[in-house]
């Protein structure tokens, strides 16, 4: 059997999404700018599935909108790079993005 190692990028020690982690904040910010899920994944180190699940948790319907080319896209990608994020930009992200509300579990009765 093939056992794959689970990616822990953007997760806390309990394995839950850490909404104060810069990777997740950048993911949400880039999705607000309407970037394609693959571009966000490549830029943050998350998998495409992780990008879509985080966007879904925040209530964004991520669609294929941009591929990351162009003047505005380049500016946003350089500003919110996980490798070069400045403390001020990180503080701005933490202040503007709130963690999603917990969803009620759907239990079947009957």
N, C-alpha and C positions, 0 to 999 in steps of 0.2 A: 504494500500500500504506500501511496505517495502522501507524505504528511508535509504540508506547506506551513511555513512559519507565518503567523499572523502579523500583519503590520501594526505597530503600536504608535505610529505617527499621529500626534494630536490627541492622544488618549491619556487619561490620568492613570495612577497606579492601580485603580480598580477596573480598568478597561473601559471606562466610560468616556464619552467625548468631553474634553476639557475646553469649555467655551472661552477661557481666558488665554489659551495657548495661541501664540502668533500665527501658527499654521492655519488654525480654524478661522481666526479673525480675517486673515488674508483671503482664505477661501470664500468667505461670505462677502467680503468687499469686492472681490473680482466677479462674483456672481451678480452682485448689484450693478456692476458695470457691464453686465450681459456678455461675459466671455464664455466661450465654449467649454464644456466640462473637461475635455482633453487638455486644453491649454491650462486650465486651473490645476489639473492634476500634475502636469509636467512642471509647472512653476512652483508648486507647494510640496511635492514629494508624496502626496496622497494618491491613492488609486482613483480611477474614474468613478467607481462605485462608491467610494468614501465621499467624494465630492458631491455626487448626486444625493446621497443619504443625508449629508450635513445641510445641503440646500433645502431638501425636503423637510427636515426638522425645523428649519427656520421659516418655512412657508414659501420659499421661492420655487417657482416652476422653471427650472433651468432648461433652456432650449438652445439649440445650436444658433447662436446669434453672431458671434465674432470669432475669428481665428487668431487674434492677438497681433495682427499687423495694423499699421497705420500710426499716425502721430499721437493721437490721444491714447490709443491702446499701449503704445510703447512707454508713454509717460506714466500711466497707471501701473504697468508692470514694474517699472524701475522704482517707483515710489514705494510699492508694497512688496518688495522682494524679500523673501525669508532670510536670505543671506546678508542683505544690507539694510534691513529695516532700522530706522533711527528711533530712539526712545520716544521722541515727540509723536511720530506717526503711530507707534504702538499704543501710546497713551490715548491718542485720538480714536483708534479702533476700539479699545476697551471701553471708552466713554460712550461711544455711539452705538455699539452693538450689544444687545441684551440677549442672554441665553433664552432658548425657547421654553415655553411653558410645558410642563409634563403632560403627556397624553394619558387619558384614562384607558385602562386596558379593556379590551372587548372580550367579555366572557360569554360563552354560550350557556344558556340554561335550558334545561328541558329534559 
